């Protein structure tokens, strides 16, 4: 009886302390006249800088290829998508750890300055090599808002509630891929492909001003880590001590890599294989909505079922959907656009339940090194994703089958990791 009382008392204290931390953070936001909803919207906007830099450019890939003389090889245009991810991966190695020392906001500002410089390099590019350099530098610059926004969420929340907040952030973040290709097409038709880069800069300036004016620093002085050259190596040693963080980071790499193939090849699939040039932005938007709807549902489901159960279930869905597609259309021509969109929608619906939960599960045990943890998580998953997308993307030339084979392989490997490591329920 005494033991039971002790257990209940311990649970009460844990819950009380967690709520106290949440109340302290919300009091800080209220002192700065910021609501929880505004925090979510701002974090989503910071992450959306990446999505805007990728998705708004998709309708213009062919035009950019003509401008820099690579129109004879349509697969080369995929580099304009995959290379920005390469920059994102390596950029996180510095932005995350430095933010643990200097604070979150100064590093975001520095990253945006680099993004501005890189954007002008892209605009003035006259060759594929120069454009690739600009895109890599854009990725390095954008790694700061992308990584540090996640660290700021982890500074403020934990557990399933963190996953819930991340879900709502991703829902708003998904709105960018919904509208970005259409906006990119409008800018392309009216002012040319360079205007797309200028519009990204304008959006970025507005978000930076919002961050400066309204968002309090989330990393307190007493929680900052003194900078040293061994900061990252020490953080890496600490990170890999947690099997949960390591495994779900690797799984994130598989899922991100397979999805990156779609991002880089979608223009080729819909505009060249299906000849849906004008319809492409609307098709892309419709499929993005399926991801957003799943992410919205995840915000409620994660509090009821927990992150681990949802990830386990939707990894199975993620693996079975492409397996069925491969079984039906192996060594056959592309199916009708309606059938293809149904399979894509099912696949992306499962992805909507995976992205936020995988990141939250990986970050859950490393809250004490949130900046470095987010950097390692983002670096590993992105660096895994780039070669996956590059290799599979080379085969997506006349049929969509290689894309679904890639989905299946990545899903099967992810399921094997979860089962072999036998991770316990992570709430």
N, C-alpha and C positions, 0 to 999 in steps of 0.2 A: 504494500500500500504506500509505504514511504517512497519506494522507487518510482511508482506511477506518478505520485505528486511531484517528484523531482523532474521527471520527464516532461510533464505538462507545464511545469514552471519554466523549464528551459526553453520549451517551444514558445511559451508566452513571451519570454524575454527576447528571443530571436525575432519574433514577429513585431514586438514593440520597437526594438532597435531599428529594424528595417523601415518601419513606418516613420520613425523619428527622422531617419536620414532622408526619406522622401519628403517629409514635411519641411525639413531644413532647406532642401534644394528648392522646393516650390516657394518657400518664403523668400529665398534669394531672387527667384525669378520675379516674384511680385514686387520686391523692392526696385527692380529694374523695369517695372510695368510690363513684364513679359508673361504670357500665359503658356500653359502646357501645349495648347494647340499651335501657338506661334513657334514654340521650340521645335515641334514636329515639322512644321512647314519650312522652317529655316534649315534644319538638318537635311530635309528632302531636297531643298533647293541647292545646297552645297553638293550633294551627291549628283544632282541633275546636270551639273556642269559637264560631267563625264558623258552622260547619256546624250546630251545635246550635241556635244562635239563628235559623237559617233553617228547617231541616228539621223540628224539633220543633213549629214553629208551623203547619205546613201543614194538619194536620187541623182546626185551630181557626180558619182564615181566615173561614169562613162565620159562626161564632159571634162573632168579633171584629167582623165587618161589621155584624151585627145590633146589637151593643152600642154601636157608634159611628154607627149610623144610615146605613149605606151599602149595606144589603142589596139595594137595588133595582138595583145595578150590580155584577155579579159581577166585571167586569174591574178595578174599583177595588181589590179585595182584592189584586191582583197588585202594587200599589204597596208593600205591606208587605214584599214580597220584594225588589223592584228598588231601593227606596230605601235599604235597608241596604247594598247594593252601592255606591250613590252615596257614602255616607259612607265606606265602605272605600277608595274611590278617592281622595278628597280627603284623608283622614286620613293616607294613606301619604306625602303630600308633606312632612309635618312629622315624623312618627314615624321614618322612615328616616334622614333627614339628622341629626336630633337625636341618634339612637342612635350615629352615627359620632363624635359629640362627647362625649356623656355616658356611653356604654357601652350595651349592649343591655338589661340587666335593669331599670335605673331607668325607662326609657321604657315598658317593658311594664307595670310597676306603675302608672304614670300613666295609661296607656290603659285599664287595668281599672277604675280609679276613675271615669273618665268613663263607662264602660260601666254601672257600677252606678247612677250618677245617671240615665242615659238609660233604664235598665230601669224605674225608678220612674216616670218620665214616661209610658212606655208603659202601665204598669199603671193609672195614674190618668187616662188619656186619655178624653175624652168626645166627641171629633170625629176625623174622618179627618186633618185638618191637624195636630192635636196628636200623633196616633199616628205620622204621617209624620216629624214633627220628632224624636220619640223614636227612631224607627228609624234616621234619618240619624245622630243622635248615637251610637247604639249602634255603627253602622258605623265612625264616626271612632274611637271607643274601641277597637274590636276590630282596627282597622288595625295597632295596635302589635304585639300578639302574632302576628298573621298575617304581617306583613312582616318583623318582626325575627327570627322563628323561621327564616325562609329565609336571612336575613343570617347568623344563627348557624351554619347549616349551611355556608354559603359561607365563613365564617371558618375552618371546620375541615376542609373537603374541597374537591376540585376535580375537573374532568374527568368521565369516565365513572363514577368512584367516587362523585362527588357525586350523579350521577343515580341511582346504585344506592341510596344512602342516602335520597335524596328519594323513591324508589319505595317503600321500606319504610315511610317515614313516611306516605306517602299511603295505603298499604294499611291501616294502623291508623286513619288519618283517615277512610277510607271506612266503617269500622265504625259511625261515628256516624250517617251517613245511613241505614244499614241498620236501626238500632234507634230512631233519634230519632222518626220519625213514630209508631211504635207506642207509645213512651213518652209522646209528646205526646197521643195518643188516650186512654191510660190516665189521665193527669193531667187531661185535659179532662173525661172522664166522671166522674171521682171528685171533683175539686175546682174545676173551671172553668178557663177559659183563662188567668186571671192566674197560676195555679199553675205554668204552663209557664215564665213569666219568673222566678219565684222559684227553680225548680229549676236554671235556667241560672246564676243567681247563686251557688248552693251549689256547683255544679260548678266555677265560675270561682275561687271562694275556695280550693278544694282544690288546683287547679292552680297558683295563685299561691304557696301555701304550699310546694308541691313544688318550684317553681322557686327560691324563696328558700332553701330548706334544702339542695337537692341539686345545683343547676346552677352550675358556675363561670362567671364572666364570660368570654366568648370573644374579646372585643376588648381586646387588650393596650393599656396606656397609651401605648406608643410608636407605636401604629398609629392613634391617635385624631386626628381632624381638628379644628383650632380652629374654633369656631363663628363664622360671619359671615353677614350677610344675602345675600351672594353665593354662599353655600355650595351652594345648590340649583342656581342658574344655572350655576355652574362645573361642578357634577356633571353637569348636563344636557348641557353642551357636550362634556364628556368621554365621556358615554354615547353620544351620537349619532355620535361619531367611529368607533364600531365598528358596521359594517353588520350583523354577525351579531346583536348585541344589539338593534338597532332592528327588524330584520325579524322576528325570532322573538317580540319583544314585540307587534308588530302582529298577528301570526298568533294569539298567545295571546288577543288581544282578540276576534278573530272566533270562535274556538272557545268561549271563555268566554261570549260573548254568546249564541250559539246554544244552549248548554247552560242558560244562565240563563232562556231562554224556557221550557224544560221545567220548571225548578224552580218558576217563578212560575205556570205554567199546569197543572201536573200534577194539582193538586187539582180544578180545573175539568174536565179531561179525564176523569179516572177517576170522580169522584163525580157529575158532572153529565151528561157526554156518554155515559158507560157505566153510570151508576147503581151504581157499586161503592163505596159509602160505607164499609162495614165492611171491605172487602177492600183499600182503598187503602193503608194502612200496610204491608201484606205485599207488595203489588205494588211499591211504592216500594223496599222493602228488597231484593226480588229483583233489581230492575234495578241497584241500587247494588252488589250483589254482582258483577255482570258487570264493572263498572268496577274493583272491588277485585281481582278475579281477574286482569284484564289488567295492572293495576299491579303485582301480585305477580310475574307472568311477566316483566314489564319489568325487574325487578330483576336477573334472570339474563340476559335477552336483550341488555340494553344493554351488558354487558361483552363479549359475543360479537360483536354486529353494530355497536355504536356508536349514539349518539343520532341522528345525522343520517339514517342509513339507516332507522331505525325511524320517525322522524317523516315522512320522505318516503313510505314505504309506507302508513302508517296514515292519512295525509292523503288518499291515494287511496281507501282503504276508506271513510273518513268522508264523502267526496263521492259515491261510487258508490251506497252504501246508500240515501240519500234520493232519489237520481235514479231508482232502480228503484221506490221507493215512489210517487213522483209519477207515473211512467209508468203504474203499475198502477191508481192510485186517483184520478187527476185527474178532477174534476167528478163524483165518485161519493161515496156515503155512506161513513162510516167502516167499515173492515173489521172482522172479528171481533176480539175482545180477544186471542185467541191469536196471530193474524197481527201485530197491532200490537205485542205484546210481543216477538215475534221480531225485528222491525225495530228496536225500541228497544234490545234486548239487543245486537244487532250494532253499532249506532251507539255505544253506551256502551262496548262492548269496545274499539273503536278510540280512544275518548276516553281510556280508561285508559292507553294507550300514548303519548298526546299531552301530557297535562297536565304531568307531571313533567319529561319530556324537553324540552318547549318552554321551561319556566322555567329548566332547567339550561343549555340552549344560550344563552339570553339572558344569563344571569348569568356564564357561563364567562369572557368576556373582561374583565369589570368587577369582578374580585375585589378590586382595590385600592380600590374605592369601593362595597363590598358593601351598606352601609346605604342610600346614595343610589341605587345601582343597583337594589336590590330595590324601593325606593319608586317610582322612575320606571317600572320594569317593571310593578308592580302598579297604579299610577295609570293609565297609558296603557291597559293591557288592560281594567281595570275601567270606566274612563270610556267606552271604546269599547263595552263590553258592555251598559251600562245603556240607551242609546238603541236599540241593536239589539234587546234584549229587550223594551223598551217598545213599539216600533213593531210588531214581529212578534206580540207577545202580544195586541195589540188585535184581531188577525184570528182568533185561536184562540178562537172562541165556539161554533160548532156542528160543527166538523170539525178533525181534527189535521193536515190537509193544509198549512196555512200554516207549521206548525212544521217539517215536512220540507222545504218550499221554502226556509225560512230556513237549515236545516242545509246544503242543497245550495249556496246562494249563498255562505255563509261558507266552506265547504270549497273551492269553486272559486276564490274570491279568494285563499285561503291557498296553494293549489297554484300559482296564477299568480305570487304573490310569490316563492315558493321558486325557481321556474323562471326568472323574469325577472332576479332578482338573482344567480343562478348561484353560490350560496354553496358553498364548498368543504366537504369532509368536516370535521366538527367533532368531535374526539374528546376 
